[in-house]
């Protein structure tokens, strides 16, 4: 009985260690993401500081027009489509472990 209690205690400690490792990894990843965002923001700021207000407005307007055209294309494709969401696969392959006999494809009859 005492062995079970000790085993459970060790398992709880192990879970705690894993949890702490996951927390450290998540913190590291979030720091790297924030660093990349900060670098991107600084680079964009240094680029746009050199432009005149007229050039900034022209770039902003151009990007807005491109986004509007793309959204219009998506709406048109959605309304004028043939009704299918995606193509149906011809056949689905099933992974087979060595030494097992399973059919290569899934039949629609099943």
SETI-559400 format. One record per residue (C-alpha): residue number from 1; x, y, z. Coordinates in nm, 3 decimals, decimal comma. Example, Ala and Ser with C-alpha at 12.3 -4.5 7.8 and 13.67 -1.06 7.14 Angstrom:
2
     n        px        py        pz
     1     1,230    -0,450     0,780
     2     1,367    -0,106     0,714
//
This chain:
110
     n        px        py        pz
     1     0,000     0,000     0,000
     2     0,282     0,239     0,086
     3     0,446     0,168    -0,251
     4     0,133     0,288    -0,431
     5     0,124     0,607    -0,227
     6     0,491     0,671    -0,303
     7     0,438     0,599    -0,673
     8     0,147     0,845    -0,682
     9     0,356     1,108    -0,506
    10     0,639     1,061    -0,757
    11     0,391     1,083    -1,045
    12     0,255     1,408    -0,901
    13     0,606     1,549    -0,870
    14     0,681     1,445    -1,228
    15     0,365     1,619    -1,353
    16     0,467     1,931    -1,161
    17     0,814     1,923    -1,321
    18     0,659     1,884    -1,667
    19     0,420     2,168    -1,597
    20     0,708     2,393    -1,493
    21     0,902     2,297    -1,807
    22     0,600     2,377    -2,024
    23     0,564     2,713    -1,850
    24     0,931     2,793    -1,914
    25     0,900     2,690    -2,279
    26     0,585     2,899    -2,324
    27     0,758     3,199    -2,167
    28     1,058     3,157    -2,396
    29     0,837     3,131    -2,705
    30     0,630     3,434    -2,608
    31     0,947     3,639    -2,549
    32     1,076     3,550    -2,895
    33     0,742     3,641    -3,055
    34     0,734     3,977    -2,877
    35     1,095     4,044    -2,981
    36     1,009     3,971    -3,346
    37     0,704     4,198    -3,327
    38     0,910     4,479    -3,176
    39     1,179     4,446    -3,444
    40     0,914     4,450    -3,719
    41     0,747     4,758    -3,569
    42     1,081     4,940    -3,539
    43     1,172     4,853    -3,900
    44     0,836     4,976    -4,030
    45     0,865     5,293    -3,826
    46     1,210     5,367    -3,966
    47     1,080     5,314    -4,321
    48     0,770     5,531    -4,284
    49     0,947     5,814    -4,100
    50     1,145     5,886    -4,418
    51     0,829     5,919    -4,632
    52     0,630     6,236    -4,672
    53     0,269     6,252    -4,555
    54     0,151     6,242    -4,918
    55     0,352     5,924    -4,985
    56     0,218     5,762    -4,667
    57    -0,141     5,839    -4,771
    58    -0,078     5,703    -5,121
    59     0,063     5,375    -4,981
    60    -0,226     5,343    -4,736
    61    -0,481     5,408    -5,013
    62    -0,312     5,156    -5,246
    63    -0,313     4,885    -4,982
    64    -0,679     4,960    -4,903
    65    -0,776     4,933    -5,270
    66    -0,588     4,602    -5,307
    67    -0,764     4,460    -5,001
    68    -1,104     4,577    -5,129
    69    -1,043     4,417    -5,471
    70    -0,938     4,088    -5,310
    71    -1,244     4,088    -5,082
    72    -1,463     4,155    -5,385
    73    -1,304     3,860    -5,565
    74    -1,370     3,634    -5,265
    75    -1,733     3,745    -5,250
    76    -1,777     3,692    -5,624
    77    -1,619     3,345    -5,607
    78    -1,847     3,256    -5,316
    79    -2,164     3,366    -5,492
    80    -2,078     3,246    -5,843
    81    -1,925     2,912    -5,740
    82    -2,056     2,573    -5,844
    83    -2,183     2,496    -5,494
    84    -1,913     2,249    -5,391
    85    -1,695     2,342    -5,098
    86    -1,404     2,123    -5,209
    87    -1,319     1,841    -5,441
    88    -1,397     1,490    -5,318
    89    -1,091     1,264    -5,301
    90    -1,077     0,979    -5,551
    91    -0,968     0,732    -5,284
    92    -0,838     0,738    -4,931
    93    -0,528     0,535    -4,851
    94    -0,518     0,360    -4,513
    95    -0,179     0,320    -4,347
    96    -0,107    -0,049    -4,289
    97     0,130    -0,196    -4,035
    98     0,371    -0,456    -4,173
    99     0,228    -0,806    -4,152
   100    -0,137    -0,692    -4,152
   101    -0,377    -0,734    -4,440
   102    -0,608    -0,434    -4,478
   103    -0,753    -0,300    -4,803
   104    -0,562    -0,016    -4,968
   105    -0,864     0,212    -5,000
   106    -1,194     0,279    -4,831
   107    -1,488     0,174    -5,045
   108    -1,802     0,387    -5,052
   109    -2,007     0,067    -5,009
   110    -1,916     0,037    -4,641
//
